[in-house]
Amino acid sequence: MTVGCHSALESSVLVLNKTFVAVHVISVRRAFCLLCKDLAEVVSQEDGQFATYDFTSWAELSAFRAANFRQEDDDWVRTPTSEILSPRVIRLLSYDKMPKQTVKFNRRNIFARDHNQCQYCGKRFPTTELSLDHVIPRSQGGGTTWDNIVCACVDCNVRKGGRTPRQANMTLIRKPEKPKRSPLLNMKLSQKKYQSWQSFIDSAYWNVELK
């Protein structure tokens, strides 16, 4: 499916280091900058094999695909004279550092971990309509940690107040815990167009920060 240029440029690209280990996720816009500077190459899965392309050869392949076949989940970036297929995976040619081993504890990752779902009533809400709740209130010694913070809608948060779920006669739909890998990465992997990432994500403990 051909989408608008701006939308395509903001799609996500998995970044591999020199040894094909996943280390980061960036936008297509940033990926093209790296490709144009010959700092990276595209990694493409074709018939069960992986092929690599520099920017010129990727543009040539894009022209062929644009003229002969398009896939439903493709994103295309339009230029004045042609269209270039947005890559899904790139490899940095000189970067060999390994990824960090922790998942950042922040509001965005908590919402992603809980799938924007109130952990008391089970309903899903936009991020703007959710709050963060201390399962064991701070007034009762509860900490601000992965295993004590959950998403809650305003109504449930008000109903619970400064009490524990048991004291408020409320039940958590799942026990909060620290994710083994980035919850935002898991959300990306649930989309068909990013399925090619799975081949490079065989460690459950690497962290990726999405921009």
KEDOGU-407002 format. One line per field, with one value per residue (C-alpha): y, x, z; residue number from 1; residue in three letters. Coordinates in steps of 0.02 Angstrom, whole numbers, padded with zeros to 5 digits. Example, Ala and Ser with C-alpha at 12.3 -4.5 7.8 and 13.67 -1.06 7.14 Angstrom:
residues 2
y	c(-00225 | -00053)
x	c(00615 | 00684)
z	c(00390 | 00357)
num	c(1 | 2)
residuo	c(ALA | SER)
This chain:
residues 211
y	c(00000 | 00167 | 00293 | 00476 | 00524 | 00599 | 00443 | 00329 | 00432 | 00413 | 00224 | 00123 | 00037 | -00092 | -00053 | -00192 | -00170 | -00231 | -00409 | -00412 | -00388 | -00277 | -00118 | 00019 | 00075 | 00235 | 00321 | 00291 | 00473 | 00441 | 00275 | 00361 | 00486 | 00344 | 00255 | 00410 | 00437 | 00255 | 00223 | 00082 | -00042 | -00112 | -00291 | -00370 | -00542 | -00624 | -00803 | -00852 | -00774 | -00607 | -00487 | -00321 | -00161 | 00006 | 00159 | 00155 | -00029 | -00011 | 00131 | 00022 | -00123 | -00004 | 00055 | -00126 | -00168 | -00009 | -00053 | -00239 | -00282 | -00197 | -00280 | -00225 | -00180 | -00083 | 00100 | 00209 | 00374 | 00483 | 00589 | 00710 | 00573 | 00406 | 00309 | 00222 | 00078 | 00111 | -00016 | -00117 | -00166 | -00083 | -00133 | -00008 | -00042 | 00010 | 00006 | -00149 | -00100 | -00213 | -00156 | -00103 | -00234 | -00136 | -00074 | 00108 | 00135 | 00275 | 00321 | 00273 | 00098 | 00070 | 00117 | 00001 | -00142 | -00130 | -00104 | 00059 | -00049 | -00003 | -00141 | -00137 | -00126 | -00197 | -00061 | 00018 | 00207 | 00336 | 00380 | 00551 | 00468 | 00352 | 00382 | 00283 | 00201 | 00138 | -00034 | -00019 | 00169 | 00268 | 00315 | 00130 | 00105 | 00064 | 00107 | 00182 | 00023 | -00091 | -00212 | -00078 | 00039 | 00003 | 00096 | 00148 | 00246 | 00401 | 00320 | 00169 | 00276 | 00387 | 00235 | 00152 | 00311 | 00287 | 00105 | -00062 | -00161 | -00277 | -00132 | -00058 | -00226 | -00214 | -00344 | -00321 | -00406 | -00452 | -00442 | -00298 | -00345 | -00279 | -00322 | -00428 | -00317 | -00153 | -00155 | -00033 | -00158 | -00291 | -00175 | -00152 | -00340 | -00363 | -00270 | -00374 | -00252 | -00271 | -00461 | -00467 | -00396 | -00558 | -00645 | -00528 | -00522 | -00684 | -00611 | -00572 | -00447 | -00311 | -00139 | -00024 | 00156 | 00209 | 00386)
x	c(00000 | 00072 | 00062 | 00104 | 00286 | 00285 | 00203 | 00328 | 00476 | 00414 | 00397 | 00518 | 00679 | 00772 | 00958 | 01087 | 01268 | 01412 | 01389 | 01201 | 01146 | 00992 | 01038 | 00912 | 00754 | 00752 | 00641 | 00652 | 00706 | 00859 | 00894 | 00903 | 01027 | 01140 | 01121 | 01161 | 01320 | 01373 | 01369 | 01241 | 01166 | 00991 | 00961 | 00817 | 00740 | 00709 | 00649 | 00712 | 00884 | 00956 | 01027 | 01114 | 01106 | 01191 | 01083 | 01108 | 01067 | 00918 | 00850 | 00869 | 00780 | 00642 | 00616 | 00598 | 00475 | 00375 | 00356 | 00322 | 00250 | 00202 | 00159 | 00016 | 00128 | 00259 | 00291 | 00352 | 00445 | 00410 | 00547 | 00526 | 00575 | 00542 | 00485 | 00600 | 00543 | 00562 | 00685 | 00634 | 00809 | 00979 | 01153 | 01284 | 01447 | 01569 | 01470 | 01506 | 01446 | 01320 | 01147 | 01106 | 01035 | 00897 | 00724 | 00695 | 00570 | 00462 | 00281 | 00285 | 00349 | 00224 | 00078 | 00149 | 00176 | -00005 | -00069 | -00157 | -00275 | -00338 | -00272 | -00429 | -00579 | -00490 | -00548 | -00428 | -00407 | -00305 | -00145 | -00216 | -00358 | -00247 | -00152 | -00020 | -00070 | 00038 | -00035 | 00028 | 00009 | 00163 | 00080 | 00087 | 00267 | 00241 | 00382 | 00385 | 00443 | 00395 | 00307 | 00206 | 00150 | 00004 | -00106 | -00274 | -00418 | -00473 | -00630 | -00536 | -00396 | -00520 | -00616 | -00458 | -00391 | -00250 | -00290 | -00222 | -00328 | -00382 | -00432 | -00532 | -00608 | -00531 | -00434 | -00285 | -00310 | -00125 | 00023 | 00139 | 00320 | 00474 | 00470 | 00611 | 00623 | 00553 | 00362 | 00362 | 00464 | 00334 | 00199 | 00297 | 00319 | 00131 | 00118 | 00137 | 00254 | 00385 | 00385 | 00556 | 00628 | 00594 | 00739 | 00861 | 00781 | 00834 | 00890 | 00751 | 00852 | 00912 | 00839 | 00783 | 00728 | 00599 | 00602)
z	c(00000 | -00049 | 00093 | 00107 | 00104 | 00279 | 00350 | 00263 | 00325 | 00504 | 00492 | 00598 | 00547 | 00651 | 00663 | 00674 | 00724 | 00617 | 00681 | 00642 | 00823 | 00846 | 00939 | 00903 | 00813 | 00711 | 00582 | 00395 | 00380 | 00490 | 00402 | 00232 | 00303 | 00359 | 00192 | 00090 | 00192 | 00162 | 00349 | 00333 | 00211 | 00191 | 00248 | 00153 | 00173 | 00005 | -00018 | 00153 | 00125 | 00176 | 00047 | 00076 | -00028 | -00027 | -00062 | -00251 | -00271 | -00153 | -00259 | -00415 | -00330 | -00274 | -00453 | -00510 | -00373 | -00402 | -00585 | -00565 | -00395 | -00234 | -00071 | 00042 | 00189 | 00089 | 00130 | -00013 | -00007 | -00158 | -00237 | -00383 | -00506 | -00423 | -00271 | -00147 | -00038 | 00148 | 00220 | 00373 | 00430 | 00407 | 00464 | 00524 | 00434 | 00571 | 00735 | 00838 | 01012 | 01097 | 01156 | 01332 | 01447 | 01534 | 01490 | 01535 | 01675 | 01606 | 01576 | 01392 | 01426 | 01567 | 01452 | 01318 | 01441 | 01498 | 01318 | 01368 | 01470 | 01644 | 01755 | 01862 | 01746 | 01592 | 01472 | 01346 | 01341 | 01246 | 01338 | 01382 | 01479 | 01582 | 01742 | 01836 | 02000 | 02142 | 02181 | 02360 | 02395 | 02436 | 02600 | 02644 | 02590 | 02407 | 02288 | 02114 | 02029 | 01885 | 02003 | 02093 | 01953 | 01835 | 01712 | 01782 | 01711 | 01805 | 01877 | 01945 | 02013 | 02105 | 02170 | 02234 | 02314 | 02438 | 02470 | 02413 | 02289 | 02429 | 02541 | 02398 | 02352 | 02178 | 02079 | 01962 | 01794 | 01788 | 01905 | 01859 | 01826 | 01738 | 01551 | 01483 | 01330 | 01270 | 01274 | 01128 | 01028 | 01064 | 00999 | 00837 | 00817 | 00824 | 00658 | 00501 | 00414 | 00550 | 00556 | 00472 | 00633 | 00725 | 00638 | 00725 | 00897 | 00977 | 01144 | 01267 | 01366 | 01247 | 01259 | 01120 | 01136 | 01008 | 00946)
num	c(1 | 2 | 3 | 4 | 5 | 6 | 7 | 8 | 9 | 10 | 11 | 12 | 13 | 14 | 15 | 16 | 17 | 18 | 19 | 20 | 21 | 22 | 23 | 24 | 25 | 26 | 27 | 28 | 29 | 30 | 31 | 32 | 33 | 34 | 35 | 36 | 37 | 38 | 39 | 40 | 41 | 42 | 43 | 44 | 45 | 46 | 47 | 48 | 49 | 50 | 51 | 52 | 53 | 54 | 55 | 56 | 57 | 58 | 59 | 60 | 61 | 62 | 63 | 64 | 65 | 66 | 67 | 68 | 69 | 70 | 71 | 72 | 73 | 74 | 75 | 76 | 77 | 78 | 79 | 80 | 81 | 82 | 83 | 84 | 85 | 86 | 87 | 88 | 89 | 90 | 91 | 92 | 93 | 94 | 95 | 96 | 97 | 98 | 99 | 100 | 101 | 102 | 103 | 104 | 105 | 106 | 107 | 108 | 109 | 110 | 111 | 112 | 113 | 114 | 115 | 116 | 117 | 118 | 119 | 120 | 121 | 122 | 123 | 124 | 125 | 126 | 127 | 128 | 129 | 130 | 131 | 132 | 133 | 134 | 135 | 136 | 137 | 138 | 139 | 140 | 141 | 142 | 143 | 144 | 145 | 146 | 147 | 148 | 149 | 150 | 151 | 152 | 153 | 154 | 155 | 156 | 157 | 158 | 159 | 160 | 161 | 162 | 163 | 164 | 165 | 166 | 167 | 168 | 169 | 170 | 171 | 172 | 173 | 174 | 175 | 176 | 177 | 178 | 179 | 180 | 181 | 182 | 183 | 184 | 185 | 186 | 187 | 188 | 189 | 190 | 191 | 192 | 193 | 194 | 195 | 196 | 197 | 198 | 199 | 200 | 201 | 202 | 203 | 204 | 205 | 206 | 207 | 208 | 209 | 210 | 211)
residuo	c(MET | THR | VAL | GLY | CYS | HIS | SER | ALA | LEU | GLU | SER | SER | VAL | LEU | VAL | LEU | ASN | LYS | THR | PHE | VAL | ALA | VAL | HIS | VAL | ILE | SER | VAL | ARG | ARG | ALA | PHE | CYS | LEU | LEU | CYS | LYS | ASP | LEU | ALA | GLU | VAL | VAL | SER | GLN | GLU | ASP | GLY | GLN | PHE | ALA | THR | TYR | ASP | PHE | THR | SER | TRP | ALA | GLU | LEU | SER | ALA | PHE | ARG | ALA | ALA | ASN | PHE | ARG | GLN | GLU | ASP | ASP | ASP | TRP | VAL | ARG | THR | PRO | THR | SER | GLU | ILE | LEU | SER | PRO | ARG | VAL | ILE | ARG | LEU | LEU | SER | TYR | ASP | LYS | MET | PRO | LYS | GLN | THR | VAL | LYS | PHE | ASN | ARG | ARG | ASN | ILE | PHE | ALA | ARG | ASP | HIS | ASN | GLN | CYS | GLN | TYR | CYS | GLY | LYS | ARG | PHE | PRO | THR | THR | GLU | LEU | SER | LEU | ASP | HIS | VAL | ILE | PRO | ARG | SER | GLN | GLY | GLY | GLY | THR | THR | TRP | ASP | ASN | ILE | VAL | CYS | ALA | CYS | VAL | ASP | CYS | ASN | VAL | ARG | LYS | GLY | GLY | ARG | THR | PRO | ARG | GLN | ALA | ASN | MET | THR | LEU | ILE | ARG | LYS | PRO | GLU | LYS | PRO | LYS | ARG | SER | PRO | LEU | LEU | ASN | MET | LYS | LEU | SER | GLN | LYS | LYS | TYR | GLN | SER | TRP | GLN | SER | PHE | ILE | ASP | SER | ALA | TYR | TRP | ASN | VAL | GLU | LEU | LYS)
